[in-house]
Amino acid sequence: MKLTLNMVALFAALAGIFSFSFLIAAISTDFWYLIDASKLEKMSNRTESLSSHSGLWRTCQLKSNCLPIANPFKSGTENITTSHQQLLNMHGTFVILLPLSLVVMTFGGMTGFIATLAQVYLLLIFTGLFFLFGAILTLTGLSIYIAYSAAAFKEVSYLLREKNLLEHINIQFGWSLAFAWFSFATEVLTGLAFLLMSRMVGLQPRGNSSI
């Protein structure tokens, strides 16, 4: 089956929609980081739940209200430790980069819509590169979040000192992070699809550029 401009345009549109939807779902949910302490609860005969799940903005206990994570942009943090300041800086970075990727996708979607209808070669290239730039922002934000999670775990391990307790706690990344990775993948595919469209438009003979 011959690949047509219509098919590539449809693929780019669907991939862009999926990428935007996945990232919206990831940013707005609180299942980036999961802590299952059910084994520890049974050992200590605790009635309250120690398990929790966290998002970019807040952390939630299973049977209580969610609490906001420390604001990384709040002033008056001169008395905190260097490691804590580093965590705040990392947190502030990825909470900026991931929403910024949404903004990039929004503008990319608008330029992509115009470029697809008008079949403007340079605008299609710009849109493709714009989406790839957004994918870089998403990837950078995800990488910093993973590094932030590892640093936070190391900090907690040091503060607890009773490291044997950690053997009874299961810590893992959640489905919100998986959605963000899906968003990154589809964002890359969207950018590549627009670059392919630009090549197809550039190879078309003049006077045959309608979809």
C-alpha positions, 0 to 999 in steps of 0.5 A: 500500500502506497503511503499518501500525504493524507495517511501521514497527516492523519497519523500526525494528528492522532499521534499529537492528540494521544501525546497531549492527552497522555501528558495531561493525564500524567501531570494531573494524576498522583501516581508517579511514585508508589510506596506500599508499606502493607508488610510493615503495617502488619508487622507493627500492627498499625491501624493507620495506613503508611502506604502512599502515592505521589504526583508532581504536586502532592502526595496522598495517603491511601486513607487520608487527604492529599498534602501538597509537596513543598513549594520549590519556588518559595522564598525563605529556604536559606536554613535548609540543607544542601541536599534538600535544596538540591531536591527543591531545585530538581523539583522546580525544574521538572514541574516547569519542563513538563507543563512547558511541553504541553504549551509547545504541543499546543502551539505545534498543533495550531501550526501543524493544522495550518501547515497541513491544510496549506501544505507549506513546506517550511511550516511543516518542517518547523512544526516537526522540529517544534514537536521534537523540541517538545519531546526533548523537554518531556524527556529532560523533565522525566529524566530529572524526575527519575533522578529526583526520586532516586535522590529523595529515596537516598535522603530518606534512607539516610534520615531513617538510619534504621535501614532494615525497615526499608526491606519491608517497603515496596517502592516503585514508579506508577502508571502516571509516569508510564503515561508521560513516557507514552506521551514522549514516544508519541510526541517524537512520532508526531514530529517525525510525521510532520518532517515526512510530510514536508519531504512529501510536499517538497517532492510533489510537482508544482500544481499538485499540492492539494490533499 
